[in-house]
Amino acid sequence: MAVNVARATTSAGARFAASYVTLIAAPESADYWAQTRYQAANKGRHGNVHEDAAGRRACLAHVATYTAISSAGVFGVNSGLKLGATWRGMLTGQLISFASHYFADRRYPLRELAARTGRLEFHDTTTGHASLDQSWHRSWLALAALATTVIG
């Protein structure tokens, strides 16, 4: 006798929570396990044409790896838990994550943003850059999780 297993339905809140948790976990692997020493040391390089090109290449390589890990997590959780997020939502969430991660990891744009918003003094403290960087990432990951959840 065949058993008819209905596709699980989940609320938008559950999809958002699962997506956000997965998106928050991805940087732990991508930034600390998968990112190469070269990428970490060079992704913020800028100045002349050659420095900027080296920085962009290192940052793009890192963010591409980061996005691959993040995408695998989001797609895996969505499929495994039968959350019902669409491929368009997941793709949009990953694009938001990719762009915002690249912006912050180039380093100087985030420093310029801190200067324009009156946060440069804090940015330049021992822990300020890391705090602003992480708050930037988490805020954009929340938006990425929302996009993953609501875009049909």
Contact map, one row per residue, 1 for C-alpha under 8 A:
11100000000000000000000000000000000000000000000000000000000000000000000000000000000000000000000000000000000000000000000000000000000000000000000000000000
11110000000000000000000000000000000000000000000000000000000000000000000000000000000000000000000000000000000000000000000000000000000000000000000000000000
11111000000000000000000000000000000000000000000000000000000000000000000000000000000000000000000000000000000000000000000000000000000000000000000000000000
01111100000000000000000000000000000000000000000000000000000000000000000000000000000000000000000000000000000000000000000000000000000000000000000000000000
00111110000000000000000000000000000000000000000000000000000000000000000000000000000000000000000000000000000000000000000000000000000000000000000000000000
00011111000000000000000000000000000000000000000000000000000000000000000000000000000000000000000000000000000000000000000000000000000000000000000000000000
00001111100000000000000000000000000000000000000000000000000000000000000000000000010000000000000000000000000000000000000000000000000000000000000000000000
00000111110000000000000000000000000000000000000000000000000000000000000000000000111100000000000000000000000000000000000000000000000000000000000000000000
00000011111000000000000000000000000000000000000000000000000000000000000000000000011100000000000000000000000000000000000000000000000000000000000000000000
00000001111101100000000000000000000000000000000000000000000000000000000000000000011100000000000000000000000000000000000000000000000000000000000000000000
00000000111111100000000000000000000000000000000000000000000000000000000000000000000000000000000000000000000000000000000000000000000000000000000000000000
00000000011111110000000000000000000000000000000000000000000000000000000000000000000000000000000000000000000000000000000000000000000000000000000000001100
00000000001111111000000000000000000000000000000000000000000000000000000000000000000000000000000000000000000000000000000000000000000000000000000000000000
00000000011111111100000000000000000000000000000000000000000000000000000000000000001000000000000000000000000000000000000000000000000000000000000000000000
00000000011111111110000000000000000000000000000000000000000000000000000000000100001110000000000000000000000000000000000000000000000000000000000000001000
00000000000111111111000000000000000000000000000000000000000000000000000000000000000000000000000000000000000000000000000000000000000000000000000011011000
00000000000011111111100000000000000000000000000000000000000000000000000000000000000000000000000000000000000000000000000000000000000000000000000010000000
00000000000001111111110000000000000000000000000000000000000000000000000000001000000000000000000000000000000000000000000000000000000000000000000000000000
00000000000000111111111000000000000000000000000000000000000000000000000001001100000000000000000000000000000000000000000000000000000000000000000010011000
00000000000000011111111100000000000000000000000000000000000000000000000000000000000000000000000000000000000000000000000000000000000000000000110110000000
00000000000000001111111110000000000000000000000000000000000000000000000000000000000000000000000000000000000000000000000000000000000000000000000000000000
00000000000000000111111111000000000000000000000000000000000000000000010011001000000000000000000000000000000000000000000000000000000000000000000000000000
00000000000000000011111111100000000000000000000000000000000000000000010011000000000000000000000000000000000000000000000000000000000000000000100010000000
00000000000000000001111111110000000000000000000000000000000000000000000000000000000000000000000000000000000000000000000000000000000000000100100000000000
00000000000000000000111111111000000000000000000000000000000000000000000000000000000000000000000000000000000000000000000000000000000000000000000000000000
00000000000000000000011111111100000000000000000000000000000000000100110010000000000000000000000000000000000000000000000000000000000000000000000000000000
00000000000000000000001111111111000000000000000000000000000000000100010000000000000000000000000000000000000000000000000000000000000000000000000000000000
00000000000000000000000111111111100000000000000000000000000000000000000000000000000000000000000000000000000000000000000000000000000000000000000000000000
00000000000000000000000011111111110000000000000000000000000000000000100000000000000000000000000000000000000000000000000000000000000000000000000000000000
00000000000000000000000001111111111000000000000000000000000000001100100000000000000000000000000000000000000000000000000000000000000000000000000000000000
00000000000000000000000000111111111000000000000000000000000000000100000000000000000000000000000000000000000000000000000000000000000000000000000000000000
00000000000000000000000000111111111000000000000000000000000000000000000000000000000000000000000000000000000000000000000000000000000000000000000000000000
00000000000000000000000000011111111000000000000000000000000000000000000000000000000000000000000000000000000000000000000000000000000000000000000000000000
00000000000000000000000000001111111100000000000000000000000000001100000000000000000000000000000000000000000000000000000000000000000000000000000000000000
00000000000000000000000000000111111110110000000000000000000001001100000000000000000000000000000000000000000000000000000000000000000000000000000000000000
00000000000000000000000000000000011111110000000000000000000001000000000000000000000000000000000000000000000000000000000000000000000000000000000000000000
00000000000000000000000000000000001111111000000000000000000000000000000000000000000000000000000000000000000000000000000000000000000000000000000000000000
00000000000000000000000000000000000111111100000000000000010000000000000000000000000000000000000000000000000000000000000000000000000000000000000000000000
00000000000000000000000000000000001111111110000000000000011011000000000000000000000000000000000000000000000000000000000000000000000000000000000000000000
00000000000000000000000000000000001111111110000000000000010001000000000000000000000000000000000000000000000000000000000000000000000000000000000000000000
00000000000000000000000000000000000011111111000000000000000000000000000000000000000000000000000000000000000000000000000000000000000000000000000000000000
00000000000000000000000000000000000001111111100000000110011000000000000000000000000000000000000000000000000000000000000000000000000000000000000000000000
00000000000000000000000000000000000000111111100000000111111001000000000000000000000000000000000000000000111000000000000000000000000000000000000000000000
00000000000000000000000000000000000000001111110000000011001000000000000000000000000000000000000000000000111100000000000000000000000000000000000000000000
00000000000000000000000000000000000000000111111000110111000000000000000000000000000000000000000000000000010000000000000000000000000000000000000000000000
00000000000000000000000000000000000000000001111110111110000000000000000000000000000000000000000000000000000100000000000000000000000000000000000000000000
00000000000000000000000000000000000000000000111111110000000000000000000000000000000000000000000000000000000000000000000000000000000000000000000000000000
00000000000000000000000000000000000000000000011111110000000000000000000000000000000000000000000000000000000000000000000000000000000000000000000000000000
00000000000000000000000000000000000000000000011111111000000000000000000000000000000000000000000000000000000000000000000000000000000000000000000000000000
00000000000000000000000000000000000000000000001111111100000000000000000000000000000000000000000000000000000000000000000000000000000000000000000000000000
00000000000000000000000000000000000000000000111111111110000000000000000000000000000000000000000000000000000000000000000000000000000000000000000000000000
00000000000000000000000000000000000000000000111111111111000000000000000000000000000000000000000000000000000000000000000000000000000000000000000000000000
00000000000000000000000000000000000000000000010011111111100000000000000000000000000000000000000000000000000000000000000000000000000000000000000000000000
00000000000000000000000000000000000000000110110001111111110000000000000000000000000000000000000000000000000000000000000000000000000000000000000000000000
00000000000000000000000000000000000000000111110000111111111000000000000000000000000000000000000000000000010000000000000000000000000000000000000000000000
00000000000000000000000000000000000000000011100000011111111100000000000000000000000000000000000000000000010000000000000000000000000000000000000000000000
00000000000000000000000000000000000000000010000000001111111110000000000000000000000000000000000000000000000000000000000000000000000000000000000000000000
00000000000000000000000000000000000001110110000000000111111111000000000000000000000000000000000000000000000000000000000000000000000000000000000000000000
00000000000000000000000000000000000000100111000000000011111111100000000000000000000000000000000000000100110000000000000000000000000000000000000000000000
00000000000000000000000000000000000000000000000000000001111111110000000000000000000000000000000000000100000000000000000000000000000000000000000000000000
00000000000000000000000000000000000000100000000000000000111111111000000000000000000000000000000000000000000000000000000000000000000000000000000000000000
00000000000000000000000000000000001100110010000000000000011111111100000000000000000000000000000000000000000000000000000000000000000000000000000000000000
00000000000000000000000000000000000000000000000000000000001111111110000000000000000000000000000001001100000000000000000000000000000000000000000000000000
00000000000000000000000000000000000000000000000000000000000111111111000000000000000000000000000001000000000000000000000000000000000000000000000000000000
00000000000000000000000000000100011000000000000000000000000011111111100000000000000000000000000000000000000000000000000000000000000000000000000000000000
00000000000000000000000001100110011000000000000000000000000001111111110000000000000000000000000000000000000000000000000000000000000000000000000000000000
00000000000000000000000000000000000000000000000000000000000000111111111000000000000000000000010011000000000000000000000000000000000000000000000000000000
00000000000000000000000000000000000000000000000000000000000000011111111100000000000000000000000000000000000000000000000000000000000000000000000000000000
00000000000000000000000001001100000000000000000000000000000000001111111110000000000000000000000000000000000000000000000000000000000000000000000000000000
00000000000000000000011001100000000000000000000000000000000000000111111111000000000000000000010000000000000000000000000000000000000000000000000000000000
00000000000000000000000000000000000000000000000000000000000000000011111111100000000000000100010000000000000000000000000000000000000000000000000000000000
00000000000000000000000000000000000000000000000000000000000000000001111111110000000000000000000000000000000000000000000000000000000000000000000000000000
00000000000000000000011001000000000000000000000000000000000000000000111111111000000000000000000000000000000000000000000000000000000000000000000000000000
00000000000000000010011000000000000000000000000000000000000000000000011111111100000000000100000000000000000000000000000000000000000000000000000000000000
00000000000000000000000000000000000000000000000000000000000000000000001111111110000000000100000000000000000000000000000000000000000000000000000000000000
00000000000000000000000000000000000000000000000000000000000000000000000111111111000000000000000000000000000000000000000000000000000000000000000000000000
00000000000000000110010000000000000000000000000000000000000000000000000011111111111000000000000000000000000000000000000000000000000000000000000000000000
00000000000000100010000000000000000000000000000000000000000000000000000001111111111110000000000000000000000000000000000000000000000000000000000000000000
00000000000000000000000000000000000000000000000000000000000000000000000000111111111100000000000000000000000000000000000000000000000000000000000000000000
00000000000000000000000000000000000000000000000000000000000000000000000000011111111000000000000000000000000000000000000000000000000000000000000000000000
00000001000000000000000000000000000000000000000000000000000000000000000000001111111000000000000000000000000000000000000000000000000000000000000000000000
00000011110000000000000000000000000000000000000000000000000000000000000000001111111100000000000000000000000000000000000000000000000000000000000000000000
00000001110001100000000000000000000000000000000000000000000000000000000000001111111110000000000000000000000000000000000000000000000000000000000000000000
00000001110000100000000000000000000000000000000000000000000000000000000000000110011111000000000000000000000000000000000000000000000000000000000000000000
00000000000000100000000000000000000000000000000000000000000000000000000000000100001111101100000000000000000000000000000000000000000000000000000000011101
00000000000000000000000000000000000000000000000000000000000000000000000000000000000111111100000000000000000000000000000000000000000000000000000000010011
00000000000000000000000000000000000000000000000000000000000000000000000000000000000011111110000000000000000000000000000000000000000000000000000000000000
00000000000000000000000000000000000000000000000000000000000000000000000000000000000001111111000000000000000000000000000000000000000000000000000000010011
00000000000000000000000000000000000000000000000000000000000000000000000000000000000011111111100000000000000000000000000000000000000000000000000000111111
00000000000000000000000000000000000000000000000000000000000000000000001001100000000011111111110000000000000000000000000000000000000000000000000000111000
00000000000000000000000000000000000000000000000000000000000000000000000000000000000000111111111000000000000000000000000000000000000000000000000000010000
00000000000000000000000000000000000000000000000000000000000000000000000000000000000000011111111100000000000000000000000000000000000000000000000100110010
00000000000000000000000000000000000000000000000000000000000000000000000000000000000000001111111110000000000000000000000000000000000000000000001111110000
00000000000000000000000000000000000000000000000000000000000000000010011000000000000000000111111111000000000000000000000000000000000000000000000100000000
00000000000000000000000000000000000000000000000000000000000000000000000000000000000000000011111111100000000000000000000000000000000000000000000000000000
00000000000000000000000000000000000000000000000000000000000000000000000000000000000000000001111111110000000000000000000000000000000000000001101100000000
00000000000000000000000000000000000000000000000000000000000000000010000000000000000000000000111111111000000000000000000000000000000000000001100100000000
00000000000000000000000000000000000000000000000000000000000000110010000000000000000000000000011111111100000000000000000000000000000000000000000000000000
00000000000000000000000000000000000000000000000000000000000000000000000000000000000000000000001111111110000000000000000000000000000000000000000000000000
00000000000000000000000000000000000000000000000000000000000000000000000000000000000000000000000111111111000000000000000000000000000000001001000000000000
00000000000000000000000000000000000000000000000000000000000000100000000000000000000000000000000011111111100000000000000000000000000000001000000000000000
00000000000000000000000000000000000000000000000000000000001100100000000000000000000000000000000001111111110000000000000000000000000000000000000000000000
00000000000000000000000000000000000000000000000000000000000000000000000000000000000000000000000000111111111011000000000000000000000000000000000000000000
00000000000000000000000000000000000000000000000000000000000000000000000000000000000000000000000000011111111111000000000000000000000010011000000000000000
00000000000000000000000000000000000000000011000000000000001000000000000000000000000000000000000000001111111000000000000000000000000000000000000000000000
00000000000000000000000000000000000000000011100000000011001000000000000000000000000000000000000000000111111111000000000000000000000000000000000000000000
00000000000000000000000000000000000000000011000000000000000000000000000000000000000000000000000000000011111111100000000000000000000000000000000000000000
00000000000000000000000000000000000000000001010000000000000000000000000000000000000000000000000000000001011111110000000000000000000000000000000000000000
00000000000000000000000000000000000000000000000000000000000000000000000000000000000000000000000000000011011111111000000000000000000000000000000000000000
00000000000000000000000000000000000000000000000000000000000000000000000000000000000000000000000000000011011111111100000000000000000010000000000000000000
00000000000000000000000000000000000000000000000000000000000000000000000000000000000000000000000000000000001111111110000100100000100000000000000000000000
00000000000000000000000000000000000000000000000000000000000000000000000000000000000000000000000000000000000111111111000100000000000000000000000000000000
00000000000000000000000000000000000000000000000000000000000000000000000000000000000000000000000000000000000011111111100000000000000000000000000000000000
00000000000000000000000000000000000000000000000000000000000000000000000000000000000000000000000000000000000001111111111100100000000000000000000000000000
00000000000000000000000000000000000000000000000000000000000000000000000000000000000000000000000000000000000000111111111100000000000000000000000000000000
00000000000000000000000000000000000000000000000000000000000000000000000000000000000000000000000000000000000000011111111100000000000000000000000000000000
00000000000000000000000000000000000000000000000000000000000000000000000000000000000000000000000000000000000000001111111100000000000000000000000000000000
00000000000000000000000000000000000000000000000000000000000000000000000000000000000000000000000000000000000000000111111110000000000000000000000000000000
00000000000000000000000000000000000000000000000000000000000000000000000000000000000000000000000000000000000000000111111111100000000000000000000000000000
00000000000000000000000000000000000000000000000000000000000000000000000000000000000000000000000000000000000000110111111111110000000000000000000000000000
00000000000000000000000000000000000000000000000000000000000000000000000000000000000000000000000000000000000000000000011111111000000000000000000000000000
00000000000000000000000000000000000000000000000000000000000000000000000000000000000000000000000000000000000000000000001111111001100000000000000000000000
00000000000000000000000000000000000000000000000000000000000000000000000000000000000000000000000000000000000000100100001111111011100100000000000000000000
00000000000000000000000000000000000000000000000000000000000000000000000000000000000000000000000000000000000000000000000111111111100000000000000000000000
00000000000000000000000000000000000000000000000000000000000000000000000000000000000000000000000000000000000000000000000011111111100000000000000000000000
00000000000000000000000000000000000000000000000000000000000000000000000000000000000000000000000000000000000000000000000000011111100000000000000000000000
00000000000000000000000000000000000000000000000000000000000000000000000000000000000000000000000000000000000000000000000000111111111000000000000000000000
00000000000000000000000000000000000000000000000000000000000000000000000000000000000000000000000000000000000000000000000001111111111100000000000000000000
00000000000000000000000000000000000000000000000000000000000000000000000000000000000000000000000000000000000000100000000001111111111110000000000000000000
00000000000000000000000000000000000000000000000000000000000000000000000000000000000000000000000000000000000000000000000000000011111111000000000000000000
00000000000000000000000000000000000000000000000000000000000000000000000000000000000000000000000000000000000000000000000000000011111111100000000000000000
00000000000000000000000000000000000000000000000000000000000000000000000000000000000000000000000000000000000000000000000000100001111111110000000000000000
00000000000000000000000000000000000000000000000000000000000000000000000000000000000000000000000000000001000001000000000000000000111111111000000000000000
00000000000000000000000000000000000000000000000000000000000000000000000000000000000000000000000000000000000000000000000000000000011111111100000000000000
00000000000000000000000000000000000000000000000000000000000000000000000000000000000000000000000000000000000000000000000000000000001111111110000000000000
00000000000000000000000000000000000000000000000000000000000000000000000000000000000000000000000000000001000000000000000000000000000111111111000000000000
00000000000000000000000000000000000000000000000000000000000000000000000000000000000000000000000000011001000000000000000000000000000011111111100000000000
00000000000000000000000100000000000000000000000000000000000000000000000000000000000000000000000000000000000000000000000000000000000001111111110000000000
00000000000000000000000000000000000000000000000000000000000000000000000000000000000000000000000000000000000000000000000000000000000000111111111000000000
00000000000000000000000000000000000000000000000000000000000000000000000000000000000000000000000110010000000000000000000000000000000000011111111100000000
00000000000000000001001100000000000000000000000000000000000000000000000000000000000000000000000110000000000000000000000000000000000000001111111110000000
00000000000000000001000000000000000000000000000000000000000000000000000000000000000000000000000000000000000000000000000000000000000000000111111111000000
00000000000000000000000000000000000000000000000000000000000000000000000000000000000000000000100100000000000000000000000000000000000000000011111111100000
00000000000000000001000000000000000000000000000000000000000000000000000000000000000000000001110110000000000000000000000000000000000000000001111111110000
00000000000000011011001000000000000000000000000000000000000000000000000000000000000000000000100000000000000000000000000000000000000000000000111111111000
00000000000000010000000000000000000000000000000000000000000000000000000000000000000000000000100000000000000000000000000000000000000000000000011111111100
00000000000000000000000000000000000000000000000000000000000000000000000000000000000000001101100000000000000000000000000000000000000000000000001111111110
00000000000000010010000000000000000000000000000000000000000000000000000000000000000011011111100000000000000000000000000000000000000000000000000111111110
00000000000100110010000000000000000000000000000000000000000000000000000000000000000010001100000000000000000000000000000000000000000000000000000011111110
00000000000100000000000000000000000000000000000000000000000000000000000000000000000010001000000000000000000000000000000000000000000000000000000001111111
00000000000000000000000000000000000000000000000000000000000000000000000000000000000001011001000000000000000000000000000000000000000000000000000000111111
00000000000000000000000000000000000000000000000000000000000000000000000000000000000011011000000000000000000000000000000000000000000000000000000000000111
